[in-house]
Amino acid sequence: MRAEAVNSEVHRFSSGGAALDFILQFLRKEGITDNPGAYAVWADCRFLDRFDRKQLSEKVPGLKFDFSRETAAESRIGITQMDWAIANTGSLAQNATPVEQRLASSLPLIHIALVATDKLVAGMPSLLTKINPTEIGYMAMITGPSRTADIERVLTIGVHGPERLIIIFVDEPGEQMKAANR
Amino acid sequence: MKKEFRESINKALHNPNLTGALGRFSEAYSASRIKAYEGIDFEALRTRIAELKSYAASHLEVLAELFTGNAEAKGARVFRTNSPEKVREYILKIARENGVGSVVKSKSMASEEIHLNPFLEEHGISVSETDLGEWIIQLAGQRPSHMVLPAIHMTKEEVADLFSKEVNERLSTDIPRLVKVARSRLRTKFLNAEMGISGANMAVAETGSIVIFTNEGNARLVTTLPKIHVAIIGIEKLVAGFEDIVPVMTALPRSATAQLLTSYVSIITGQIPNTDGSLKDLHIILMDNRRSEMAADPKFKQALQCIRCASCLNVCPVFRLVGGHVFGKIYTGGIGTILTAWFDELKKSEEIQSLCIQCGNCKEVCPAKIDIPDLILEIRRRLVKEEGPSLTQKAIFSIVNNRKLFHSTLRTASVTQKPFAKDGLIRHLPMFLSGLTEFRSLPAIAAVPFRDKFRRIRQPKLKEKAVFFAGCLIDFAYTGTGEAVMSILNKAGIEVLFPDKQTCCGAPARYSGAYEVAAQNAMDNIEALLIEDAGYIISACPTCTVALKHEFINTFESLGNGEWLPRARKVSGRATDFSTLLKKLVDEGRLTLKKGEHAGKFTFHDSCHVKRTLNVHGQPRELLKKAGFELVEMFESDMCCGMGGSYSLKLPEISAPILQKKLRNIREASVPIVAMDCPGCVMQIRGGFDKEGTAIKVIHTAELLEQHFE
């Protein structure tokens, strides 16, 4: 509810397979093709372990797993797996030290953020006690899409970052999604 | 006051977009801020922030060392300096060594403070601000008018013109479309820049981390895409521990924009990978620029607790009218005045400090518990100490400080005003005084002052006695309020004493920074008021009550006058405002309000000193309701009326529009009576309604209640 209040779109699936089906369908619906401006980039994550990336790329041409910043900049959709979700502010948090995590979540117009349902914590204090900042070079917290109100105080979504944030909670398999990224 | 300064005020007041957009934001802000803080104990939170920031300000040296060690262990390079010039040189050196031709910046007040952009541009490096508001300001060649909302003074038409020029295409004023144009234009700059410059909201000593809050996502790109990241951080952003992030993170977005959290928070600890696999060149500049000196000043140290949320601007009745450009400097509003006095120089704050009306709104909402009004008074005091009072001030104070002369001047005035006075009001004054009655009528000075009336009133001899401190307005203009206080106290079995030697409470001198004058007033009053068998010193003027209760002590303390402190404390212990005492007497059954009366509807105006210094809010409302009046609350009942003592004489151009808002809010309550506990507010509001010909009764609570006791 808190996430939706800040213009995020929230979905929940009981299995990784169901989440994947939703994502692939979404990519097609959004017109992802193998053309600049229409790519989708999916940053390395544990969720992908059980799927064959090559097959996925064949299913949706234009979906890329190994990508440069130029490719990310030409992508319509970026997909990452987040490490935590924070209930009381509707936020997501991620160890975003690997640069592809930041590229995929900040350059495209749409950010799809996967998160394991059991990684939901109550609030920021409980999250900050769970992490060791000296082991995380770039801790990223995301609360809704990119926004501004700098022209006449009119709230406008999607300035420099994504204009849509789609959060996908996956209920299982918990173990496999525990650590989002390697 | 210089002509240019007055002109800049008038220009701002006549900029409809500024007053429109800023006014709307400010009016909506209070309610949305409260909503954002729902479920949070604000007092506990801000106490925690004040403590952790105050601790940091006391340990700047240690924390800077610790931060440097920890950040460098993680591969960052930390540069510490007191000098803005050295910051600029350092950045230029890095840029030159790495062949940097273009820089993208996310918001950094510290970089504005040292005028970094023009410096880099002069040296052939192109700099792009990427925060949308900052970019608009950069394209317009202006200065930000608000710390959080830099371009709030500009219309979408002006923005469309600027962007059209920038992209060589005629753009419409459709805001989402303009934002898209900015996105694509700046995206190219992001991808091509060799260096990213950011500020930071916190620097954590324990871990060497920096914390950055943004809504637009520009800081994520600034810290990700270029291979070099330079963070310019004022050393007051240091906090000791990682757990200190939470309270600041809880307060900053709520206080700044009434958000639970900004869209993005980045915590960066050391070097991170670039897109080509190399590690980022991370330079962290800890800039002092007189902050350590500030930390060593016992008064101003607390200003380093500031987390730059700008809530003091958002609730300020003056800022919402004039915006930030009037302040002429980087930091604006209440806290900006204080920072300018330090980061720039004391003298530079001379004019802008006079904008403060001392309403205390900012102090109430400050998430770092900074007593901004008090620090502005301290600036005034130091200015007067350094430069002496102005000639007008000197003339006035020489009269105020001589009670006999002061009182006889007022008596003479009551005679000379006769041609201008009608029904107890002065509606027009000739020549150079005309500005004073342009937006409100002034009360005529009473033909018989209260001190003379007092002697003619026959009181029963009663056992309990209380001293009445009238204050100038009740003594010489609103004598009826004094009579009401007396008659009610007599009914409660209290005999009123009026020591003739009481004089001005010293507030006018104090609020002008003339503490020596205020101290003399305090001494005269203390001598007059400390009468052995009188348990209470009662005042029906909150400014006087605040003087009696707090400011005599504070003035002596500021001047290092220990000798008078014990007696000042004695006065403070006995002093009480009328409503608080009255409520107590009613609760104790010593006074009984007539029952079953239907006295009609009223609205209540909370005077600044009553609500925020004396913490009196419910008492007068409850008394009036008990007396059979029906309360209708107005919008912003506790917003200043624009009087501010001599403020309305010094800055009538600001006082008048503040009053207009107050009058509108009272009118919109649709009631025949507005009550208040302050004769100064009565003067302002009654004068305003008289001028516009509105028949709403403006009355002091004491007078309204007088006839309602058994």
Interface residues (C-beta under 8 A of the other chain):
Chain A: R2 V6 S68 R69 A73 N88 T89 G90 S91 T97 P98 V99 R102 L103 S106 L107 M124 P125 L128 T129 P133 T134 I136 G137 Y138 M139 A140 M141 I142 T143 G144 P145 S146 R147 T148 A149 D150 I151 E152 R153 V154 T156 G158 V159 H160 G161 P162
Chain B: A21 R24 F25 N70 K74 T130 D131 L132 G133 I136 L149 P150 A151 I152 M154 T155 K156 V159 I175 P176 L178 V179 K180 A182 R183 L186 R187 F190 L191 V204 T207 G208 S209 N215 E216 G217 N218 R220 L221 T223 T224 L225 F242 E243 I245 V246 M249 T250 T257 Q259 L260 L261 T262 S263 Y264 V265 S266 I267 I268 T269 G270 Q271 I272 P273 N274 T275
